[in-house]
Amino acid sequence: MESRYDVLVIGGGPGGTPAAMALAQGGKRVLLVEAGAGLGGTCLFEGCIPSKIFHETAARLRDIARAEEFGIHLPHQLVQLDWRKVQARKRAILQRRSAAAIHRAGQLQNLELLFGRARLGGSRKAMIEPFTGDSAEVTFEQCILATGSVPNILPLHGADLPQIYSSDRILEIGCIPERLVVIGGGPIGIELAQIFHALGADVTVMQRGPRILAGVDEELAFMLQQHLVNQGIKLYVNCPVKNICHSGQGVFVQYELDGGCEQVFATAVLTAIGRHPNLEGLGLEQTAVKVDHRHVVEVDETLQTTEPGIYAVGDIVGQPMFAHWATAQGLALAAHLLGRAGPPFPRPQHNSAVIFSSPELAMAGLTEVRAAEAGIDAGVARYDFSRDARAQIGGHDNGVLKIVYDKRDRRVIGVHVLVEGAADLAGEAALLVRAGLPLEAIAGAIHPHPTLTEAFVGAVRMALSGGSASGGERL
C-alpha cells in the first residue's frame, strides 16, 4: 500500500467498484477499500442477488404446482425441497460473481484493492486498517464514499430475540420457517414473503400503512395485494406491530388492528422496515461532510459533499436505494472527475426498478400521481394482458401495462407494468422514459409476435385511436 493516491474509494459495492475501475482506466491512481469478504456490496451478498436466487427456486416450485394446467402429471409427493442445496447454489453464485469482480480489478495497473476498513482523518487523509497487515495513513486528492446501507432495527421490545431476522440475516436461515411473520410491506418484505410462501412457509404480512408498496403505482399495488391474498398469504394493512414476546420455540407478535389488540404465533419474524445509510466508523466528524436528520449524506448535483473533494454515491445519499442507481451515479461521477464526456448524472424521474414479486412489477419514470404533483397534465395508455397471446400461452395473463405520457406532446414520462415477465420489459420501459419518445414513435415500432413486448404498441395504438385504451389483440 502506498501513502498517496489520487482517489480513495471507500466501499466496493455496485457504486464504488465501477467508479474505482473507471477512474483507474482513466489514469487515476486509485485505492479501493472494502470492509466485506469480497467485491459486490449489499446487493451481491445480502440483497438483490441472493434473494433472486431464492426467487428462482420459488418460481420453479410454483410451476410444478401448476403442472396439471399444462398437461403434465407430476405426483406432488415426489417433489422435495433441498434447502441445503439451495443455499449451496447461492453461495457458489455469489463467490463466482465476487471472484470475477476481483479478477477484473486485478487487471487494472492503477487500481489497488484492499480488504479492510477506512476511516477519514481529515479532508485529505484517512487511516486504513487492512484485515491482514499493518494499519497505515494515506493521503488523497479526492475521495468517494460508497458504503451502502444496513437494515433498520425494529424499535420494539423483543426485537433482539433469536427468532427475529433482518432482511440480511434471513438469507442465511438454515431451514424454511413453519410460520413466518413479515413486518413491512415494501419491496423487500413483499418479495421475501412470496418467496418463503412458495417454499412452504405459512406467511403473514403486517403493513403499518393502508397498502403495500407505498410510492408504486397505486392501481398496480392493489392488484398485487390481491394476488398475495389469492395465493394464501395473510395480509393485514393499517396494522402497527406493538410488541414481540418469546414463547417456547417461537414468538407471539402482538399488533393493533381495527382498534383492538391481536396476536399471532410465529416461528420466525422478518423485519423489513427499510434501510438506512451505513456511516458508522467513517470518521465524517473529522471533515466538513454534513449528514441530515435522516442520516443521509448531503450532496450537490455532482454528488460532491459539503467537504470539497469528497463525494458520495449510492444508498448513503438516500433514495432511490438500488444497485443500478448506484452504478449509474458511480460511472457519471468517474467521468466528471476525469473531465470527460460521459453518462449524465442520473435523474430520479428517469429511474427504473423491478419488484421481483409474483407477478413481477416493473416501473420507470413517473406515476400518474407524481406527474400531477409535478404539474403535468398526463394521459395514460393501457394494455390488458388478459388479451395477450404470450401471456395466455404462459398461463400468466392477469396483468396491466400503463404508459404515462404528457398530453402536450404525447411524450412518455412513465411506464408501469404488472405481469409475470415484467422484468424483461423494464429495459424497453427505461429507454422510452429516458428518451421521452412520443406515442407515435412507439406505435410505428414492429415488435415480434407472440411476445409480451407487443403490449407497448398495443397500448399506444389504442390510445392514439381514441379507443378504450385496453390494448389490441392479435391472433
C-alpha positions in Angstrom: 0.0 0.0 0.0 1.3 3.4 -1.0 0.9 6.6 1.1 -0.6 8.8 -1.6 -3.5 8.2 -4.1 -5.4 10.4 -6.5 -8.7 8.9 -5.4 -9.7 6.9 -2.3 -12.9 4.9 -2.8 -14.5 3.5 0.4 -16.9 0.7 -0.4 -16.6 -2.0 -3.1 -20.3 -2.3 -3.9 -22.2 -1.5 -7.1 -21.4 2.2 -6.7 -17.8 2.2 -5.6 -16.4 -0.6 -7.7 -17.4 0.7 -11.1 -16.3 4.2 -10.2 -12.9 2.9 -9.0 -12.4 0.9 -12.1 -13.4 3.7 -14.5 -11.1 6.1 -12.7 -8.2 3.7 -12.8 -8.7 3.1 -16.5 -8.7 6.9 -17.0 -5.2 7.1 -15.4 -6.0 7.9 -11.8 -4.1 6.2 -9.1 -7.0 4.6 -7.0 -7.2 2.8 -3.7 -10.4 0.8 -3.3 -11.1 -0.3 0.3 -13.9 -2.8 1.0 -15.0 -3.9 4.5 -16.7 -7.1 3.4 -15.5 -10.5 2.3 -15.5 -9.7 -1.4 -16.5 -7.2 -4.0 -20.2 -6.7 -4.6 -21.6 -5.0 -1.6 -25.0 -5.4 -0.1 -26.6 -6.2 -3.4 -24.4 -9.2 -4.0 -24.1 -10.6 -0.6 -27.2 -9.6 1.4 -29.6 -8.2 -1.1 -30.8 -8.4 -4.7 -28.7 -11.3 -5.9 -29.3 -13.9 -3.1 -32.9 -13.1 -2.9 -33.3 -13.5 -6.6 -31.6 -16.9 -6.4 -34.3 -17.9 -3.9 -36.9 -16.4 -6.2 -35.9 -18.7 -9.0 -36.3 -21.8 -6.8 -39.7 -20.5 -5.6 -40.8 -19.8 -9.2 -40.0 -23.4 -10.2 -42.0 -24.7 -7.3 -44.9 -22.6 -8.5 -44.6 -24.0 -12.0 -44.6 -27.6 -10.6 -47.7 -26.8 -8.6 -49.4 -25.7 -11.9 -48.1 -28.6 -14.0 -51.5 -30.1 -14.5 -52.7 -27.0 -16.3 -50.0 -27.7 -19.0 -50.8 -31.4 -19.3 -48.1 -32.6 -17.1 -49.0 -35.2 -14.3 -46.4 -35.0 -11.5 -47.3 -36.6 -8.2 -46.9 -34.0 -5.5 -45.3 -36.4 -3.1 -42.2 -36.7 -5.4 -41.4 -33.0 -5.1 -39.0 -32.2 -2.3 -37.1 -29.0 -1.5 -33.4 -29.5 -0.6 -32.7 -26.3 1.3 -29.0 -27.1 1.8 -28.6 -27.4 -1.9 -30.4 -24.1 -2.5 -28.1 -22.4 0.0 -25.0 -24.0 -1.6 -26.1 -22.9 -5.0 -26.5 -19.3 -3.7 -23.0 -19.3 -2.1 -21.5 -20.7 -5.3 -23.1 -17.9 -7.4 -22.0 -15.2 -5.0 -18.5 -16.5 -4.9 -18.3 -16.7 -8.7 -19.5 -13.1 -9.1 -17.2 -11.7 -6.4 -14.2 -13.6 -7.8 -14.9 -12.2 -11.3 -15.1 -8.7 -10.0 -11.8 -9.1 -8.0 -10.2 -10.5 -11.1 -11.3 -7.6 -13.3 -10.0 -5.2 -10.6 -6.6 -7.0 -10.5 -6.1 -6.4 -14.2 -6.0 -2.6 -13.7 -2.5 -1.4 -13.1 -3.6 1.8 -11.4 -6.1 0.2 -9.0 -5.1 -1.2 -5.7 -7.8 -3.3 -3.9 -7.6 -3.7 -0.1 -10.0 -5.6 2.2 -10.3 -3.8 5.5 -11.6 -0.5 6.9 -11.0 3.1 6.1 -11.6 6.0 8.5 -11.3 9.6 7.4 -8.9 11.7 9.5 -9.5 15.0 7.7 -10.4 16.4 4.3 -7.4 14.7 2.6 -6.3 11.8 4.7 -7.5 8.5 6.1 -6.4 5.7 8.3 -6.5 2.3 6.5 -6.9 -0.8 8.7 -6.4 -3.9 6.5 -7.8 -7.3 7.7 -4.3 -8.6 7.3 -1.2 -6.4 7.7 -0.4 -3.2 9.5 -2.5 0.0 9.6 -1.3 3.0 7.7 -2.3 6.5 6.9 -2.8 7.6 3.3 -3.5 10.9 1.7 -5.7 11.5 -1.4 -6.8 14.3 -3.7 -10.4 13.1 -3.9 -12.5 10.5 -2.0 -15.7 8.7 -2.9 -17.9 7.3 -0.1 -19.9 4.3 -1.2 -20.6 2.3 1.9 -24.2 1.3 1.2 -26.9 0.8 3.8 -27.9 -1.5 6.6 -31.4 -2.7 7.7 -33.4 -0.5 10.1 -33.9 -2.1 13.5 -37.4 -2.6 14.8 -37.8 -0.3 17.8 -39.8 -2.7 19.9 -39.4 -4.9 22.9 -38.4 -8.4 21.7 -36.7 -7.2 18.5 -33.5 -8.8 19.7 -34.9 -12.4 20.1 -33.2 -15.1 18.0 -36.4 -15.7 16.0 -36.2 -12.1 14.7 -34.4 -11.8 11.3 -33.4 -8.8 9.3 -33.6 -8.9 5.5 -29.8 -9.6 5.5 -29.8 -12.4 8.1 -32.8 -14.3 6.8 -30.9 -15.1 3.6 -28.7 -17.3 5.7 -31.6 -19.1 7.5 -30.9 -22.8 8.0 -34.4 -24.1 7.2 -37.8 -22.9 5.9 -39.7 -21.5 8.9 -43.1 -23.1 9.6 -44.8 -19.9 10.4 -43.3 -16.6 9.2 -44.5 -13.1 10.0 -43.2 -10.3 7.8 -43.3 -6.9 9.3 -43.3 -4.4 6.4 -45.0 -4.3 3.0 -42.2 -2.7 1.0 -40.4 -4.3 -1.9 -38.1 -6.4 0.3 -40.9 -7.6 2.5 -43.2 -8.5 -0.4 -40.6 -10.3 -2.4 -39.4 -12.4 0.6 -43.0 -13.1 1.8 -43.9 -14.6 -1.6 -40.7 -16.5 -1.8 -41.0 -18.2 1.6 -44.7 -18.9 1.0 -43.8 -20.7 -2.3 -41.1 -22.6 -0.4 -43.7 -23.9 2.1 -43.9 -21.4 4.9 -47.2 -20.2 6.3 -46.8 -16.4 5.8 -48.5 -13.3 7.4 -47.6 -9.8 6.2 -48.2 -6.8 8.5 -48.2 -3.4 6.9 -48.4 -0.3 9.1 -49.9 1.8 6.2 -53.1 1.5 4.2 -51.4 -0.6 1.4 -48.3 -2.3 0.3 -45.6 -0.7 -1.8 -46.1 3.0 -1.0 -44.9 5.1 -3.9 -45.6 2.4 -6.5 -48.5 3.0 -8.9 -51.5 2.6 -6.7 -53.6 0.6 -9.0 -50.9 -2.0 -9.6 -50.0 -2.2 -5.9 -53.6 -3.0 -5.1 -53.7 -5.6 -7.8 -50.5 -7.3 -6.4 -52.0 -7.0 -3.0 -54.9 -9.1 -4.2 -52.5 -11.6 -5.7 -50.9 -12.1 -2.3 -54.3 -12.8 -0.7 -55.3 -15.2 -3.5 -52.0 -17.1 -3.1 -52.9 -17.8 0.6 -50.7 -15.1 2.2 -52.4 -13.4 5.2 -52.2 -9.7 4.7 -53.0 -7.0 7.3 -52.9 -3.3 6.5 -53.2 -0.4 8.9 -51.6 -2.8 11.3 -48.9 -1.4 13.5 -46.9 -4.0 15.5 -46.8 -3.3 19.2 -44.7 -6.0 20.9 -42.9 -9.3 20.4 -42.9 -11.9 23.2 -40.9 -15.1 23.4 -42.9 -18.3 23.6 -41.2 -21.7 23.5 -39.6 -22.3 20.1 -41.3 -19.2 18.6 -42.7 -15.8 19.4 -46.1 -14.0 19.6 -46.3 -10.9 17.5 -48.8 -8.5 19.1 -50.4 -5.9 16.8 -53.2 -3.4 16.6 -56.0 -4.0 14.1 -59.3 -2.2 13.8 -58.8 -0.6 17.2 -58.2 -3.9 19.0 -55.1 -5.8 20.1 -54.4 -9.1 18.5 -51.5 -11.5 18.3 -50.2 -14.2 16.0 -47.7 -17.0 16.7 -44.6 -17.2 14.5 -41.5 -19.5 14.4 -39.6 -16.7 12.6 -40.2 -13.0 12.1 -38.7 -10.9 9.2 -38.4 -7.2 9.9 -38.4 -5.4 6.5 -39.0 -1.8 7.6 -36.4 -0.2 5.3 -32.7 0.6 5.4 -30.5 3.5 6.4 -27.1 4.7 5.2 -24.1 2.8 6.6 -21.9 5.7 8.0 -20.6 4.1 11.2 -16.8 4.4 11.6 -16.3 6.5 8.5 -14.9 9.5 10.5 -17.1 12.0 8.9 -16.9 14.1 12.1 -13.2 14.8 11.1 -14.5 16.5 7.9 -17.0 19.1 6.8 -19.3 16.5 5.4 -22.9 17.1 6.5 -25.5 14.5 7.3 -29.2 15.3 7.5 -31.8 14.2 10.1 -32.4 11.0 8.0 -28.6 10.1 8.3 -28.3 10.8 4.6 -25.1 12.4 3.3 -25.8 15.8 1.7 -24.5 16.2 -1.8 -24.8 18.7 -4.7 -25.8 18.0 -8.3 -22.3 16.5 -9.0 -22.5 14.2 -5.9 -19.9 16.3 -4.0 -20.5 16.6 -0.3 -20.2 19.7 1.7 -16.5 18.9 2.1 -14.9 19.9 -1.3 -13.2 16.9 -2.9 -15.2 14.3 -1.0 -18.1 12.7 -3.0 -20.8 10.2 -2.1 -22.8 7.7 -4.2 -25.4 5.0 -3.7 -27.5 4.3 -0.6 -25.7 6.8 1.6 -27.2 9.7 -0.4 -30.7 8.5 0.1 -33.5 7.2 -2.2 -33.7 5.5 -4.5 -31.6 2.7 -3.0 -31.0 0.5 -5.9 -27.8 -1.2 -7.1 -28.3 0.0 -10.7 -28.8 3.6 -9.5 -25.6 3.5 -7.5 -23.7 2.2 -10.6 -25.2 5.0 -12.7 -24.1 7.5 -10.1 -20.6 6.0 -9.8 -19.9 6.0 -13.6 -21.3 9.5 -14.0 -19.0 10.7 -11.2 -16.0 9.0 -12.6 -16.5 10.7 -15.9 -16.9 14.0 -14.1 -13.7 13.6 -12.1 -11.8 12.6 -15.2 -13.1 15.7 -17.0 -14.6 13.6 -19.8 -17.9 13.5 -21.5 -19.7 10.5 -20.2 -23.1 9.4 -18.9 -25.0 12.3 -17.3 -25.7 12.3 -13.6 -28.9 10.2 -13.2 -32.2 12.0 -12.5 -34.9 10.4 -10.3 -37.6 10.8 -12.9 -35.6 8.5 -15.2 -35.0 5.7 -12.7 -36.3 2.3 -13.4 -36.9 -0.6 -11.0 -38.3 -4.1 -10.7 -40.0 -5.7 -7.8 -39.5 -9.5 -8.2 -42.9 -10.3 -6.8 -45.3 -12.9 -8.3 -46.3 -11.5 -10.7 -43.4 -9.1 -11.3 -43.9 -5.4 -11.1 -41.7 -3.1 -13.2 -41.6 0.7 -13.3 -39.8 3.5 -14.9 -40.3 7.3 -14.6 -43.4 9.0 -13.1 -46.7 7.6 -11.9 -49.9 9.4 -12.6 -49.8 10.8 -9.1 -46.2 12.0 -9.4 -46.9 13.6 -12.7 -49.9 15.5 -11.3 -47.7 16.7 -8.4 -45.2 18.0 -10.9 -47.9 20.0 -12.6 -48.0 17.8 -15.7 -51.3 17.1 -17.4 -50.8 13.4 -18.0 -52.7 10.8 -20.0 -52.4 7.0 -19.7 -52.3 4.4 -22.4 -53.3 0.9 -21.0 -52.9 -2.7 -22.1 -54.7 -5.6 -20.5 -52.6 -8.8 -20.6 -55.8 -11.0 -20.4 -56.0 -10.5 -24.2 -52.3 -11.0 -24.8 -51.2 -14.2 -26.7 -47.9 -14.7 -25.0 -49.4 -14.1 -21.5 -52.1 -16.6 -22.3 -49.6 -19.2 -23.5 -47.5 -18.8 -20.4 -50.5 -19.0 -18.1 -49.9 -15.6 -16.6 -52.5 -13.4 -18.3 -53.6 -11.4 -15.3 -51.8 -8.0 -15.5 -51.8 -4.5 -16.9 -49.3 -2.2 -18.6 -49.7 1.6 -18.1 -47.8 4.1 -20.2 -48.0 7.6 -18.7 -47.5 10.5 -21.2 -47.5 14.3 -21.2 -50.7 15.3 -23.1 -48.9 18.4 -24.5 -46.6 16.5 -26.8 -47.6 12.9 -26.0 -44.0 12.1 -24.8 -43.6 9.1 -22.4 -42.8 10.1 -18.9 -43.6 6.8 -17.1 -44.2 3.1 -17.7 -45.6 0.8 -15.1 -46.4 -2.9 -15.6 -47.6 -5.8 -13.5 -47.3 -9.2 -15.2 -45.1 -12.3 -14.9 -42.2 -11.4 -17.1 -42.3 -7.6 -16.3 -38.6 -7.6 -15.5 -37.9 -8.4 -19.2 -40.0 -5.4 -20.2 -38.2 -3.0 -17.8 -35.3 -2.3 -20.2 -37.5 -1.0 -23.0 -39.6 0.9 -20.4 -36.4 2.7 -19.2 -35.4 3.6 -22.8 -38.9 5.0 -23.6 -38.8 7.2 -20.5 -35.1 8.3 -20.8 -35.6 9.2 -24.5 -39.0 10.8 -23.9 -40.3 9.1 -27.0 -43.7 10.2 -28.3 -46.5 7.7 -28.6 -46.4 8.0 -32.4 -42.8 6.7 -32.5 -43.8 3.7 -30.3 -46.8 2.9 -32.5 -44.6 2.6 -35.5 -42.2 0.1 -33.9 -42.6 -3.6 -35.0 -42.5 -6.0 -32.1 -42.2 -9.8 -32.6 -45.2 -11.9 -32.1 -46.0 -13.5 -29.7 -44.1 -11.6 -27.1 -45.0 -9.5 -24.1 -43.3 -6.6 -25.8 -46.3 -6.2 -28.1 -48.0 -4.6 -25.1 -46.2 -1.3 -25.7 -47.5 -1.0 -29.3 -51.0 -2.2 -28.4 -51.3 0.3 -25.6 -50.3 3.4 -27.6 -52.1 2.5 -30.8 -55.4 2.2 -28.9 -54.7 5.5 -27.1 -53.9 7.3 -30.4 -57.0 5.9 -32.0 -59.2 7.3 -29.2 -60.4 3.9 -28.2 -60.9 2.4 -24.8 -57.1 2.1 -24.4 -57.5 -1.5 -23.2 -55.0 -2.9 -25.7 -55.3 -4.6 -29.0 -55.4 -8.4 -29.7 -53.5 -10.4 -32.3 -54.3 -14.0 -33.1 
